[in-house]
């Protein structure tokens, strides 16, 4: 079998959300790896895209604008967050209405209110006076917010390790995992998305659908639900007008990828995407997954159609 040749990484994160690379550093790293293209898909924010696009233009690497939207579920079936990758043409960033809508709608998935709600829940359960004392002093919102403007679970884990001395990953997971009694899911409700999606031409990809079923431990697995739950929720994502599935992902086994390709065929979706979910240089490195030339070209064709729809 001819090996897949990866030409683009379509799932990455920068310091604009919870990544280690600044947007410009990420683009240069992709160029140094020999990639043709990179998509920057920070969590619930587009603030790093101008820097990434500018660097890409200067060094000759194609940057595809994107965002990874967190969608929260609070149901008997599943309490937690699933992700939708949105890709769009660079022209859309010149639309002030799009920028404002991205901030007003997608940005509600995180922010100060969510940080404070999570901190309060953690202290009530695991603080010195909590039901299951695990911290020697209360966690503070300021400790978390010091790591980033756009806080994610990763920053809570860092604070619990670096500021509160929790050395074991299992200790941290017990406090911030989906099954923790203190868990407050990030993201926006699913019904907030259709008005946004109806206004702007974006490509919609369900992110890492099978990562929650990865056997054993994995940084890519995190606290995502198993495939069976994702499949039950799939019709709701289809109602958003899915264009494809993220199949090529470090947390997907070969069997998962074959299953997802069958899902994609059954649903009649045109696109298959993939990416590294890069967050750092060591544990989630850049370029370990991505798409072939053919898969990249199909995405670019769809983005071009959307760009024409918005300006032609």
DAGIPE-V23507 format. One record per residue. N is the residue number from 1. RES is the residue in one letter. PHI is phi in degrees with one decimal (NA if undefined). PSI is psi in whole degrees, 0 to 359 (999 if undefined). NEAR is the number of other C-alpha atoms within 8 Angstrom. Layout:
BEGIN
((N,RES,PHI,PSI,NEAR) (N,RES,PHI,PSI,NEAR))
END
This chain:
BEGIN
((1,X,NA,134,2) (2,X,-69.7,128,3) (3,X,-66.6,148,4) (4,X,-70.4,134,5) (5,X,-104.6,114,7) (6,X,-81.9,124,12) (7,X,-112.7,347,13) (8,X,-151.5,142,16) (9,X,-106.7,116,18) (10,X,-105.8,18,16) (11,X,-150.0,99,14) (12,X,-143.6,161,16) (13,X,-132.7,146,17) (14,X,-121.3,184,16) (15,X,-64.8,349,12) (16,X,-67.5,339,15) (17,X,-124.0,260,15) (18,X,-127.1,26,16) (19,X,-91.4,166,12) (20,X,-88.0,329,10) (21,X,-83.5,139,12) (22,X,-66.7,156,10) (23,X,-52.3,316,14) (24,X,-66.2,322,11) (25,X,-64.5,321,8) (26,X,-63.5,317,11) (27,X,-64.5,316,14) (28,X,-64.9,322,11) (29,X,-63.6,322,9) (30,X,-65.4,319,13) (31,X,-62.2,318,11) (32,X,-66.5,334,7) (33,X,-80.0,351,7) (34,X,87.4,14,7) (35,X,-73.7,151,14) (36,X,-85.0,329,9) (37,X,-150.5,158,13) (38,X,-143.9,137,16) (39,X,-107.0,128,13) (40,X,-94.4,120,18) (41,X,-130.8,63,15) (42,X,-63.9,158,16) (43,X,-71.0,113,11) (44,X,61.3,22,13) (45,X,-151.9,150,15) (46,X,-115.8,14,11) (47,X,-68.6,340,6) (48,X,-88.0,356,13) (49,X,-72.5,323,11) (50,X,-61.0,316,7) (51,X,-63.7,316,9) (52,X,-64.5,315,14) (53,X,-64.2,318,12) (54,X,-61.9,317,8) (55,X,-65.1,318,11) (56,X,-59.7,319,14) (57,X,-64.6,322,9) (58,X,-71.0,325,6) (59,X,-105.6,359,8) (60,X,82.7,31,6) (61,X,-115.7,132,12) (62,X,-74.6,126,10) (63,X,-110.5,125,12) (64,X,-101.0,118,14) (65,X,-68.6,141,13) (66,X,-158.7,178,14) (67,X,-156.9,143,14) (68,X,-102.6,111,13) (69,X,-88.8,129,13) (70,X,-89.5,128,15) (71,X,-121.0,122,14) (72,X,-95.5,147,14) (73,X,-128.8,134,11) (74,X,-132.8,83,8) (75,X,-138.1,161,6) (76,X,-56.9,326,5) (77,X,-66.1,320,5) (78,X,-162.7,128,9) (79,X,-115.4,114,11) (80,X,161.8,200,14) (81,X,-129.1,135,12) (82,X,-115.6,164,10) (83,X,-126.0,143,11) (84,X,-121.0,122,12) (85,X,-87.0,127,14) (86,X,-113.5,131,13) (87,X,-119.4,149,12) (88,X,-155.6,163,14) (89,X,-72.4,150,13) (90,X,-59.8,332,8) (91,X,-57.8,331,7) (92,X,-66.2,335,9) (93,X,-68.9,344,9) (94,X,-85.2,358,6) (95,X,-92.5,110,8) (96,X,-62.4,331,7) (97,X,-65.2,321,6) (98,X,-65.2,314,10) (99,X,-60.1,317,10) (100,X,-66.8,318,8) (101,X,-65.4,320,10) (102,X,-60.7,319,11) (103,X,-69.6,316,10) (104,X,-73.4,325,8) (105,X,-95.9,298,12) (106,X,-66.1,325,14) (107,X,-66.0,345,11) (108,X,-69.9,348,10) (109,X,-70.0,345,14) (110,X,-139.5,208,14) (111,X,100.7,181,11) (112,X,-61.8,319,7) (113,X,-60.9,318,7) (114,X,-66.5,319,11) (115,X,-59.1,312,13) (116,X,-67.6,324,9) (117,X,-65.1,319,9) (118,X,-68.5,318,11) (119,X,-62.0,316,11) (120,X,-61.5,318,8) (121,X,-66.3,319,11) (122,X,-64.0,316,14) (123,X,-65.9,322,13) (124,X,-65.0,329,11) (125,X,-96.7,316,12) (126,X,-117.5,359,14) (127,X,-69.5,175,17) (128,X,-55.9,329,11) (129,X,-104.9,15,8) (130,X,-80.2,178,10) (131,X,-70.1,330,8) (132,X,-130.9,75,7) (133,X,-54.6,123,11) (134,X,-132.1,346,7) (135,X,-110.2,142,10) (136,X,-79.4,341,8) (137,X,-147.7,161,7) (138,X,-64.2,143,8) (139,X,-71.6,145,10) (140,X,-120.3,151,7) (141,X,-63.1,327,9) (142,X,-65.7,324,6) (143,X,-61.4,320,10) (144,X,-72.9,313,13) (145,X,-67.5,341,11) (146,X,-65.4,340,7) (147,X,-80.5,327,8) (148,X,-167.7,158,12) (149,X,-73.4,319,9) (150,X,-103.3,89,10) (151,X,-76.4,142,15) (152,X,-131.0,178,9) (153,X,-56.3,325,7) (154,X,-56.2,322,8) (155,X,-72.9,326,12) (156,X,-63.2,317,10) (157,X,-61.8,318,10) (158,X,-61.8,315,9) (159,X,-64.4,318,11) (160,X,-64.6,326,11) (161,X,-78.5,308,11) (162,X,-82.1,325,8) (163,X,-99.0,336,8) (164,X,-118.9,3,10) (165,X,72.5,21,7) (166,X,-81.3,110,10) (167,X,-85.0,329,6) (168,X,-93.2,136,6) (169,X,-60.0,326,7) (170,X,-64.3,324,6) (171,X,-63.7,315,9) (172,X,-65.5,316,13) (173,X,-61.6,325,9) (174,X,-64.6,335,9) (175,X,-91.0,321,12) (176,X,-113.8,1,13) (177,X,-72.0,166,10) (178,X,-59.8,329,9) (179,X,-91.0,6,6) (180,X,-71.6,140,10) (181,X,-65.0,348,6) (182,X,-98.7,6,11) (183,X,-72.5,128,13) (184,X,-122.0,111,9) (185,X,-67.0,145,11) (186,X,-84.1,168,12) (187,X,108.0,177,13) (188,X,-106.0,160,12) (189,X,-70.5,147,9) (190,X,-56.3,324,7) (191,X,-73.6,357,5) (192,X,-81.9,343,9) (193,X,-80.7,319,10) (194,X,-52.8,317,8) (195,X,-61.7,322,7) (196,X,-65.5,314,10) (197,X,-66.3,330,10) (198,X,-71.1,337,7) (199,X,-86.0,332,6) (200,X,-131.3,143,8) (201,X,-80.6,99,11) (202,X,-128.5,148,11) (203,X,-88.5,135,12) (204,X,-117.4,119,12) (205,X,-128.2,128,13) (206,X,-74.6,122,13) (207,X,-80.0,142,10) (208,X,25.7,64,12) (209,X,-62.0,332,12) (210,X,-104.8,3,13) (211,X,-61.5,328,14) (212,X,-68.3,347,12) (213,X,-104.3,12,9) (214,X,-61.8,132,12) (215,X,-72.8,133,4) (216,X,81.4,189,4) (217,X,-85.5,152,6) (218,X,-165.5,141,8) (219,X,-63.4,335,7) (220,X,-81.7,342,9) (221,X,-77.5,316,12) (222,X,47.7,235,7) (223,X,-122.3,33,8) (224,X,-74.3,152,10) (225,X,-75.9,160,11) (226,X,-69.4,164,10) (227,X,-53.3,324,11) (228,X,-61.5,321,6) (229,X,-72.7,318,10) (230,X,-58.3,318,11) (231,X,-63.6,323,8) (232,X,-67.3,327,7) (233,X,-87.0,351,8) (234,X,-55.2,318,8) (235,X,-57.5,329,8) (236,X,-70.2,325,7) (237,X,-71.9,324,10) (238,X,-60.0,326,8) (239,X,-65.5,343,7) (240,X,-82.9,355,9) (241,X,83.9,50,7) (242,X,-55.5,142,12) (243,X,-103.6,343,10) (244,X,178.4,182,13) (245,X,-125.0,145,15) (246,X,-82.2,105,14) (247,X,-96.0,314,13) (248,X,-85.9,103,12) (249,X,-149.0,141,13) (250,X,-60.8,334,10) (251,X,-92.2,14,11) (252,X,-108.6,128,14) (253,X,-76.0,170,8) (254,X,-59.9,321,6) (255,X,-65.5,321,7) (256,X,-60.3,317,9) (257,X,-64.4,320,11) (258,X,-64.6,320,8) (259,X,-63.5,317,8) (260,X,-66.6,326,12) (261,X,-64.4,325,9) (262,X,-69.6,321,8) (263,X,-58.9,313,8) (264,X,-60.8,318,13) (265,X,-66.5,317,8) (266,X,-61.3,323,7) (267,X,-86.5,352,6) (268,X,69.1,35,6) (269,X,-86.0,138,11) (270,X,-80.0,339,7) (271,X,-118.4,145,10) (272,X,-121.0,127,10) (273,X,-124.9,177,15) (274,X,-171.0,157,14) (275,X,-172.2,172,19) (276,X,-82.6,340,17) (277,X,57.9,40,12) (278,X,-58.8,129,14) (279,X,-122.4,337,15) (280,X,-160.2,184,11) (281,X,-87.2,340,9) (282,X,-111.1,302,5) (283,X,-85.5,329,7) (284,X,-134.4,74,12) (285,X,-76.2,161,12) (286,X,-72.3,145,15) (287,X,79.6,4,14) (288,X,-76.4,344,8) (289,X,-144.8,164,13) (290,X,169.6,202,17) (291,X,-119.6,159,17) (292,X,-81.6,174,11) (293,X,-59.6,317,10) (294,X,-63.8,317,7) (295,X,-67.5,322,11) (296,X,-63.7,314,12) (297,X,-60.3,322,8) (298,X,-64.8,320,9) (299,X,-65.0,315,9) (300,X,-62.2,322,8) (301,X,-60.9,317,8) (302,X,-67.8,322,9) (303,X,-64.5,322,13) (304,X,-64.9,320,9) (305,X,-61.4,318,8) (306,X,-66.7,321,12) (307,X,-62.7,317,14) (308,X,-65.5,322,8) (309,X,-59.2,326,8) (310,X,-86.2,340,8) (311,X,-126.3,343,5) (312,X,-77.3,999,5))
END
